[in-house]
Amino acid sequence: MKVTAKVTKSGDWWAVEVPEVDGAFTQARRLDRIPDMVADAVHLLTDVPAGDVEVTLDVNQTHSPGAQFE
């Protein structure tokens, strides 16, 4: 299953929304942790195995241009 993680910096956290799956929201402190977190959330909400979830990040950097490295 292919999904998009729409990611926005919110203070010290990254807020994550997955529009393809109702109720799939999460947050993370680091961008590199988001794909696994999203795959786990999608698995819990859809019963699709986390290993079968392909996550593409869509990072909104309008609030913090250098934040991709945090």
N, C-alpha and C positions, 0 to 999 in steps of 0.2 A: 504494500500500500504506500503510495507516495503522498506526503503531506508537506505543507509549508509552515514553518515556524515564524510568525511575524513577531519580531523582537524589537522592543523599545527600552531604552535606558530610563530607569525610574529611581533616582537617588543612587544608592550603592548597588542596586539590583537591576537585572534585566527582566522585564515583564514579557511573557511569552503567550501568544494566542495561536491556536491552530484552527483556522476557519473551516477546514474540511470535516472536523469532528466536533459535534455539539458538546459544550462543556469542557473542552480541552484547553485549560489554562495552567500555567505554572510560572515559576520565577527561578532565577539562578543568579549567582554572583559572578560567574564566569561564562563567557560564550562557549568555550570548548565543552562545557557540560550539558549544554542544551539539547543536542541531538539524542543522547541517551535518555534524558529526562522526558523529552517529548515522546520518544518511542515507548517508554514505560507507561506514560499517561494514556497514549492511544491504545495500548494493549488493554489497560484496565477498563477503558470505555467501550471498546469494540470487540474484544476477544481476538483480535489479530495479534499473532505473536510479535513481541517487540523486535525480534530479529528480522521480521518481514516488513518493518516500517522504515521507509526511506525518507529522511528529513532534509529539506532544503531550508536554509536560513534566509530570511528576508529582514535585514537589519536596518532599522530606521535610526540614522545617526544625526538627525537634525538637532538634537539636544546636546550631543557630546561627540564631536568629530573624532577625537582620538580614542574613544572608548572601546573600539574593537579589540584593543590589546589588553584590556583590563580583565 
